[in-house]
Structure formats: structure tokens, C-alpha cells
Amino acid sequence: MALVNVFNIAGSGMSAQSVRINTVASNIANAETVSSSIDQTYRARYPVFTAISPQQQNVSFNQLLHEQQPQTEKGVMVKAIVESKAPLQRRYEPEHPMANDEGYVFYPNINVVEQMTDMISASRSFQTNVEIMNTAKTMLQKVLTLGQ
Amino acid sequence: MAIGFDQALGVHPQALLLRGKRAELLADNLANSDTPGFKARDIDFKQVLSQVNEQQTGKKLPLQQTHQDHLTGLRQQGDADLLYRVPIQPAIDGNTVDTQQEYSIYARNAMDYQSTFEFVNSSFKGLTKAIKGQ
């Protein structure tokens, strides 16, 4: 039943977007986490999304409809969470308790404005997936009344 | 004269199945709206359904095959390809999903699903009445 798969697909989208919101929360929470060396400083983290099914080129809709092809899972998944390679912010703050011998402290490579837009984007995509699920639910409930 | 379900319901059950599958495709597009390099897919619903209809009503004569290696001559029922959506504007990450457009198509598809369902449902109600003899 195709409509049942819609739940799995929208569910995978929702879980992927929630991972994205989690990383944004982690990034914003650590935006001011300073350290005295480059290695120990927190770096911005981003999830890498990938489609679950590789895009099939030559599968006809007939095969999909009658499931002659083994049913391929659809949706989205988080392949990995990567750390940003952007340079860290080095600030000269000799009075800072974490300052190194030269008087520098290292701030994470996090742009809070960027993180906020990412958060809004993730939340909008999450909402869309919820709506997809709701609509599919209405369609399925309607089918259950067949013949009544 | 016997009335089969196929004659009574016409092309609508097939259309319902097709609408369900299309909902799956569109949901996949929307779930991947943030996936880099993802290409949005869809089907030409009208084309697929008209093929199904032609096969069912027999408007097109099937080619008689006297040998297994003969070509079929006709495309198989509902044999339409998954097409790619043409994006209105390019995205940096190569993703061609236009969320607003996909969502409106999804909503339209859901509405069409419901109306097709109403056709099937009312046909069933008619059949039930006929069986009961009311």
C-alpha cells in the first residue's frame, strides 16, 4: 500500500530535520565556548543529508506500480555529521583567563545568524513533513470507510 | 448478464492506486527538500492513466504473437517513465525540489485521490443496492 510508505518517508524527513535542529542547538549553545588552543576549540557541526534510495534512472512507473522491482525504500537519512572546516576566530584578549602565552583566545567558527536561519529552515521543513503525514492520514482514513 | 467489478468500477480503482503511488513520490521529493543533489521526480498522470484506460477498454488492439521472440508492439499497461521536474530556478547544491510547488501538487493529488475515492465508493454503494434488490 503506497500510502503507508508516505508515513515512513515523512517520518524519515522529520527525524533528519530534528537531527539538524539538534546540531544547531549544540552550535548556538557552544558559540562562546573559548579555549586556549586550536585543537580544543569547539567547531560548528552540520549533518549531511542523503536520499535513501539511489535515484533510479530506468525504472518505469509500471514496475514501481506493480512492484516487479524489489520495493526500494524511499526517504532521507543523515549520512554523517561533519565539523566545519572554517577558520576559528582568534581574538587578542590577554586578560581572559583562558588566554594562551601570547594573549590569544580561540572562539568557535560559529556564525549565530547563520545558525538561526538554518534553524528556521529546518523547522519549516519539519512542518511540511508533518502536513504530508496529516494529509496521508486523512486519505487512508477515507479509504477505510469504503462501502459504508 | 453478469456485472463484473471491473466493468462497474471502470478505471477508478487503477486511478486510486496511481494517485497513492504519486503521493509517495511527492512525499519523497518533499522529504529530500534539503538533500544536496537530489532531483525531484514525478509522473505524467494523464498519460499513464490513458494508457491503462486504452488497455482496459480495448481501444488499441493488442498485436497477436505467434512466437515468443516477437515484439509486443504495444507498450505494457501503465508503462510510463518517472520524469524529472524542470526547476524554475537553480540551487547551489543541485537540489531541484521546489517545496512550495511540490506541496501544492501534493495537496492537489490528495484532493484528486479523495474525489476518485468518492467515485469508487458510490459505485460500490450502487452495487450493494443492486445485490440487495432495493
Boltz contact constraints between the chains, C-beta under 6 A:
constraints:
  - contact:
      token1: [A, 2]
      token2: [B, 20]
      max_distance: 6.0
  - contact:
      token1: [A, 2]
      token2: [B, 21]
      max_distance: 6.0
  - contact:
      token1: [A, 2]
      token2: [B, 24]
      max_distance: 6.0
  - contact:
      token1: [A, 3]
      token2: [B, 20]
      max_distance: 6.0
  - contact:
      token1: [A, 5]
      token2: [B, 24]
      max_distance: 6.0
  - contact:
      token1: [A, 6]
      token2: [B, 23]
      max_distance: 6.0
  - contact:
      token1: [A, 6]
      token2: [B, 24]
      max_distance: 6.0
  - contact:
      token1: [A, 6]
      token2: [B, 27]
      max_distance: 6.0
  - contact:
      token1: [A, 9]
      token2: [B, 27]
      max_distance: 6.0
  - contact:
      token1: [A, 9]
      token2: [B, 28]
      max_distance: 6.0
  - contact:
      token1: [A, 9]
      token2: [B, 31]
      max_distance: 6.0
  - contact:
      token1: [A, 10]
      token2: [B, 27]
      max_distance: 6.0
  - contact:
      token1: [A, 12]
      token2: [B, 31]
      max_distance: 6.0
  - contact:
      token1: [A, 13]
      token2: [B, 31]
      max_distance: 6.0
  - contact:
      token1: [A, 49]
      token2: [B, 34]
      max_distance: 6.0
  - contact:
      token1: [A, 49]
      token2: [B, 35]
      max_distance: 6.0
  - contact:
      token1: [A, 51]
      token2: [B, 32]
      max_distance: 6.0
  - contact:
      token1: [A, 51]
      token2: [B, 35]
      max_distance: 6.0
  - contact:
      token1: [A, 51]
      token2: [B, 38]
      max_distance: 6.0
  - contact:
      token1: [A, 60]
      token2: [B, 79]
      max_distance: 6.0
  - contact:
      token1: [A, 60]
      token2: [B, 81]
      max_distance: 6.0
  - contact:
      token1: [A, 61]
      token2: [B, 43]
      max_distance: 6.0
  - contact:
      token1: [A, 61]
      token2: [B, 48]
      max_distance: 6.0
  - contact:
      token1: [A, 61]
      token2: [B, 80]
      max_distance: 6.0
  - contact:
      token1: [A, 61]
      token2: [B, 82]
      max_distance: 6.0
  - contact:
      token1: [A, 62]
      token2: [B, 76]
      max_distance: 6.0
  - contact:
      token1: [A, 62]
      token2: [B, 78]
      max_distance: 6.0
  - contact:
      token1: [A, 62]
      token2: [B, 79]
      max_distance: 6.0
  - contact:
      token1: [A, 65]
      token2: [B, 21]
      max_distance: 6.0
  - contact:
      token1: [A, 65]
      token2: [B, 78]
      max_distance: 6.0
  - contact:
      token1: [A, 74]
      token2: [B, 28]
      max_distance: 6.0
  - contact:
      token1: [A, 75]
      token2: [B, 31]
      max_distance: 6.0
  - contact:
      token1: [A, 76]
      token2: [B, 31]
      max_distance: 6.0
  - contact:
      token1: [A, 76]
      token2: [B, 32]
      max_distance: 6.0
  - contact:
      token1: [A, 76]
      token2: [B, 35]
      max_distance: 6.0
  - contact:
      token1: [A, 125]
      token2: [B, 33]
      max_distance: 6.0
  - contact:
      token1: [A, 125]
      token2: [B, 34]
      max_distance: 6.0
  - contact:
      token1: [A, 128]
      token2: [B, 30]
      max_distance: 6.0
  - contact:
      token1: [A, 132]
      token2: [B, 27]
      max_distance: 6.0
  - contact:
      token1: [A, 132]
      token2: [B, 30]
      max_distance: 6.0
  - contact:
      token1: [A, 135]
      token2: [B, 110]
      max_distance: 6.0
  - contact:
      token1: [A, 139]
      token2: [B, 110]
      max_distance: 6.0
  - contact:
      token1: [A, 139]
      token2: [B, 113]
      max_distance: 6.0
  - contact:
      token1: [A, 142]
      token2: [B, 114]
      max_distance: 6.0
  - contact:
      token1: [A, 142]
      token2: [B, 117]
      max_distance: 6.0
  - contact:
      token1: [A, 146]
      token2: [B, 121]
      max_distance: 6.0
  - contact:
      token1: [A, 147]
      token2: [B, 124]
      max_distance: 6.0
